[in-house]
Amino acid sequence: MPKVDRPKRSKVSIYLEEFPNETLRSDGQVLYCQSCDKSASIDQRGQVIQHINTSKHRGNKDRKLIFQQNFISTSSASTNSKSVFNDDLCRALIRLDIPLFKLKNVAFKNFMEKYTGHTIPDESTLRKNYVSGVYEETISKIQNIIGDGPIWVGVDETTDADGRYIANVIVGKLSTEPSKPFLLCCEELDKCNHKTICQLFNNAMGVLWSNDPEAAMAIKKTVELIDSKNLQNNLSFISTNFGFLVDTISKLETSKMPLTESLEIVDNAIKQLERVPGEIGVLTNSKLKNVLEKNTGFNTVMSIRDILLNKTPNNNYSEIEYTRKEIMCMKYAPVHVR
Ligand SMILES: [Zn+2]
């Protein structure tokens, strides 16, 4: 028969009786702290007291208590069709940019089940029953912040690793304060041309302002505008490949940049384009001049910039039809070049 160290055994049981609320446990020989997940030294009573008084032990004990309470409340709340645990798990994965298919990973699944005591749902369960709730909440949050606008919209298309055309629509509020951009929608396009981009823009605006007839009219007008030949020409020109433009574009991607600063960058880019020598220089400059003249929107923001800088608007720039408040809201209007 194995010998049991009597003094040790009695010491352990004394501590268990003396500190019943410290999550201590024993196999009869070793004193184990469940909160800290380690054994405690029992040679001296002072050592046990020292352990249970450490801030680490107290923190661990509080967390364990909260965990147990949450476990009980989520387990009982899960009796209806939706599980609170699954909902929380879905939100955590989405906020962390962790793809839901990672739940198929056996090591992760086992770890989660072992330490949470909950069955880990299939990826498809989360997709079917939980993702839509998070999506609707996110859209409604964006709608609340954007309100009735005014807004700016950015559409960007890229080819992913599998050769698919993926387009993203970002939206932000035009305001006197810098505003946070939101990814409103992300879609795969059959092909990338002005028609598919217009359709995407239309869909995105439908997500943002689904039930507003006035907004529907504005969307229709904007789609017609995007569809116009003039804008297509402008876009073709901007995509012309000049080295310094790469730098210009990345500078303009700086967020929260005031309109006056971003237009200074554009101004410098124009000056550099004017210095391009030879036939191509002549062609691009005449094209640039042409585009800038035709681009009434650019002229308008230049005039707004001059007003924001308290300068008399340059005669080259068109008269503008904005109110003082609207002009103030342009302070952080983003300027993008493609
Ligand atoms: Zn402890």
Residues whose N, C-alpha, C, O or C-beta is under 5 A from the ligand:
A	BS01	ZN	C33 S35 C36 H57
